[in-house]
Amino acid sequence: MLPIFFNSCNDLIIKWEEMSSDGSCEIDLWPFLQNLTSDIIARAAFGSSYEEGRRIFELLKEQAQLAAQSMMKDYIPGWRFIPTAMHRRMKEINREIKASLKDLINNKEKALEVGETTENDLLCLLLESNHKEIEEHGNSKTIGMSIEEVIEECKLFYFAGQETTSTLLVWTMVILSMHPDWQARAREEVLQVFGKQKPDFLVLSHLKIVTMILNEVLRLYSPVIGLNRNVDEDVKLGNLSLPAGVQVSLPTIMVHHNPELWGDDADNFNPERFSEGVLKATNGRVSFFPFGWGPRVCIGQNFSMLEAKMALSMILQHFTFELSPAYAHAPVSVLTLQPRYGAHVILRKLQV
């Protein structure tokens, strides 16, 4: 899927270069990076149907914003059943998303059944795997995923594949604007490795300074600030006994900023702490889990990190950037940790 990453990133670079025709321009990074990661996950998830996928993602984005607004209101029992304008719009969006995804899934399944598709997008891979599992069990109706479950997986493609990566990229560029020394070090590494050439898959995964920076940004600005887990059966963790049925909250952002785990500079940007890898930085403790941990760790972790490295490397190849006077630092959690007032920076084209 690396060509997908490259083509979408290249489109963004071209757009920014056109905007910087005089050598520099001031922009809000946030919508551009959201559009970039939406374009990538739409192409990766839906292949040639990505334009339809983008429309679905736009609806999911609106739904997430409405859900966040709803959660911030005082809880009144039964209020969610009152047909307010917000609730009617949420139901309308839900119906449209389901209808669009059902059409998309049915078309993909028909193409798979007659062998007319050679696409290798995430939805095709999911449907092929599902069909094989059903066939292996004698076409039993109790085996495999229902269309409703496939629809929920498609929604997850968006939230896991778009939201997290766009927030990682926006905070990385904001922080590198605040720390030009690290921006220069990252650019030096990228130019030394790739020059002005297209980033290569094998080398991308071995960029040391870029990886250190991304890990430190993930520590300070975790896309998801907390995780909840249900306890299915009685379990003992050290001196702690957890009965079945309770819910455990893992406050990611608090753990990542804990001075007892990270030292007195826990709130400071210091990528050097990851210079010898995550295991050394955490002293072997589970104190860094931006993508979750254990059997439920995010399956798209490598996808997201590779996408972020590609995008950041290409941006560093073409631009320097600094914070605009219009920038206001105000992280806010709207399902993911986002810049409340955008991310205004001044881009300057690198002189060839």
N, C-alpha and C positions, 0 to 999 in steps of 0.2 A: 504493500500500500504506500510505499515511499513516494512513487511518482505522484500520487494524489496529494500528499503533503507538499511536495515541491511545487506542483502547478498552482495550488491555492495560495501558497506563500508568495510565489512569483507574481501572481496577479496583484497581491497586496503591495509588494515592493514597487511594481510599475505604477500603481495608483498613487503611492506616496511620492514617487519621483516626479510625476506630473504635477502634483500639488506643490512640490519644492522646486519649481522651474527657476526660481530666482536664487536657489541655493539653500533656502530654509523655509519652513512653514510652521505654524502653530496648529496643533490638532488635539482633539480628545481621543486618546488611544482606545478607550473602552469600547465604543460601538464598532470600531474597525476590527479589534481582536475578537469580539463576539461574532461578527460576521465571518471572520476567517475560520474560526473553529466550527461554526455552524456549517460552512461550506465543506470543510474537510469531513466532518462526521456524516453529513448528508450524502456525499459521494461515496464514502467508505461503507455506510450502512445500506444505501439503496441503489448504488451503481448508477445505471443510466436513468433511473427514476428520481435522481437526487433533487430535481427542481420541485417535484411534488413533496419530497421529503423535507425540503426547506420550508415549505408552507406549513407542514405539520409542526415543525420545530418552532416556527413563529407563534403558532397557536399555543404550544406547550409553554413557551416563554411567557405569554400573556397570562396563561393559567397559573403559572408559578407566582407571578407578581400579585395576582388576585388572591391566591392562597396565603401569601405572606401578609397581605393587608388584613385578611380575615383573621389570621392567628394573632395579630397585634391588638385586636379588639377585645374588650372584656367579654368573658364567656357567659352566655345566657343559655340555659338549657332549652333545647328545641329551636334556637334561633336559626340554625342552618336550614330548617325546613320552611322558613318564611321566604316567600318569593320576592326578595329584594332585587333591585337592578343588578347588583353584583352576583347574587346567587343564580339569577336567570342567565346571565352572561356565562358563568362558569359551566352551567349545564349545557348551554348552547355550544360552547367550545368543546366540551367532552363528546357531545354527539357528533360534531364535525370531525374531530380527530379519529374517533372510532370508525366512522364511515369511510374516511380517506384511507386509513390503514387497512381496513378490511378489503377494499378494492385493490390496494397495492399488493397485499398478501395473496389474494385470490389470483391475480394476474401472474405473480411470480410462481405460484404453485402449478398453474396450468402450463406455464412454459417449462417447468421442471418435469412435469408428467410426460410431456411429448418430446422432451429432450431438445428443446429449442433455445435453451439459454446456455451461454458459456461464461456468464458473469460470476464473479467471485466475491461479491459484496457480503457484508455481515448477515443481511437478511436471507440471502440465498444459502449461505453456509448453515444458518440456523434451521431453515426449512429442510434442507437436504439431510442434516443430522437427525431431525425429527422424523422424517419419512423412513430413514434406515432403521431407527429404533422401533417404529411401529411395525415395519415389515418383519423384523427379526422376532417379533412376538406375535406372529400370525395375524397381523392387522387388528389386534385387539383394541377396542375403543377405550379401554381403561389405561392404555399405555401412551406415552408421548404427551406433547403439549397441545392444549386446545387453542383455537384461534384467539380466544380472550387472553390466554397466557402469552401468546406470540405478540399480541398488541402491547401488553405491558412490557415485554422485553424491548420492543421498538421504542417505547417511551424512555426506557432506561438507557438505550443507546445515546439519546439526547442528553439527559441529565449527567450521565457518567462521562460521556465522550465529548461534550461541548462545554458545559458550565465549568467543570473543574479546570480544564486546560486554559480556557480564556481567563479565568481568575488568576491562575498561576502565571500566565504571560503578562497580564497587566501589572501585577504586583512586582514581578521581576523587573519590568522596565521602569516602574516608579522607583524602586529601590536602587537600581543602577543609575538612575538620574540623580539620586541623592548621594551616591558614592561613585563619582567619576573615575576614581582610581581602580575600582573593581570592573567598571565598564571597560576601561582601557585594557586591563589584564585579559578579560574575556575576549575582546576584539583581537588582541595580539595573538591569542591562542588560535582563534578561528582563522585569521588570515595566514598564520604560520602553517596551519594544517591544510586549509582549502584554497587559500588565495582568494581569487574571485570566482573560482569554479563551483559547480554544483556540489553541495555537501554529499558525502558518500555514507552509506548505511553503516558499514563496519567502523568507520572512524567516528561517526556521530556518537556511537555508544561508548566511545573511549575518550571523549572530551573531558579532561579532568577538572579544569577550572569552571567550565560551564556547568558541569554536574554539581560541583561544590556550591555554586551560587544558587542553582535551582533547589537543592536540598535545604539550604538555609532559608530561602524564601518560603518553601513549604513548611518549614518549622515555625517561622514567624507569622505567616499568613496562610494557615491551612485552609484550603478551599471549603472544607466542611469542618465547622468548629467543634462538632461533637458527634458521637455515635451512640446509638441505643441498641442494646441487645437483650432479647428475652431469654430467661433461664428456663430450659425445658425440663430439667430434672435436678434434684438436689446435688449441689456441688460444693466442694471445699477448696478454697484458694488460700493457702497459707493458714493464717489464724481466722480467716473469714469464712463463715458458712452461709451459703446462698440457697434458700429453698426454691423449689420449682414454682414458676408462676410470677416471680418478681422480674422487674426490668432494671437492667444495669445501664447507667449513663456513663459514657467515657468522654470527659471534657477535653477533647484533643488540644484545643488552644491553650488551656490551663496547664496541661502536662508539658506542652512544648515550651512554655514560658516559665517553668518551675526552676528557681535558682538552685534548689537542692539537687536537681538532676543535671542542670546545664551550667551552673556556676553563676557568679555575681554578674556576668555580662549576658544573662539569659535574654534580656530584652534588646540587646544590641545585634546589629547585623555583622556577623563574623563567619564568613564561609570557611575560614581556616579550620574551624572545628571539625569539618568534614573532609579534611585533607587526606586522611587515612581510611576513609570510608565510614559508612553508617555504624557498623559494629563497634569501631574504635570510638566514635563520637558519643555513643550511648553507653559505653562501658558494658556492652552485652545486655543491657536492660531494655525492656519494651517501653521506651520513652519517646519514640519517634514513629508515628503511624499515620501519616497524612492520607494513605490509601487503605487504612484499616490494617488488620493483622490476622495471622493464622489462616484457618481454612476458608474464612470469608473475606480474605484480602481481595481488593479490587482486581478483577480479571483484566481490566484495561490499563493497568499501571504502566506497562511497557509501551503500549500504544500512546498514552498521554505524554510520557516522558520523551519518547522519540519525536513526537509532534512538536513539543515545546523546544527541544534542542534544534530541530530543523528551522523552526520559525525564528528563534533567537539568533541562530548562527547567520541566517540570511539577512536579518535586520542589521546585525553588527557589521556584516560585510559592506553594507550600503550607507549606513547612517550613524551619526552620533546624536545623542538626545539628552536634553536637560529639562528640568521642571519649569513650567511656565509660571509667571507670577499669579496666574489665575487658578493654579492648583490649590485645592484645599484637602488636607489629609483627613479622611473620615471613613474608615472601613465600616461597613454595615453588613449584617448577615441577612441575605434574602435567599434562603436555601443554601447558597454559597456566599463566601465572604467577598463583597464587591465594594468598589469605590462609590460612595453615596453621590458625590458631585462630579463623577467622571475622573479622568486621568489626563489632565492637560499638560502637554509637553511641547517643546520646540525641537523639531527635527532639523538636522543639517546634513546635507548630502556629503559623503566622503569624496574628497578630490582624488580622481583616478591618477 
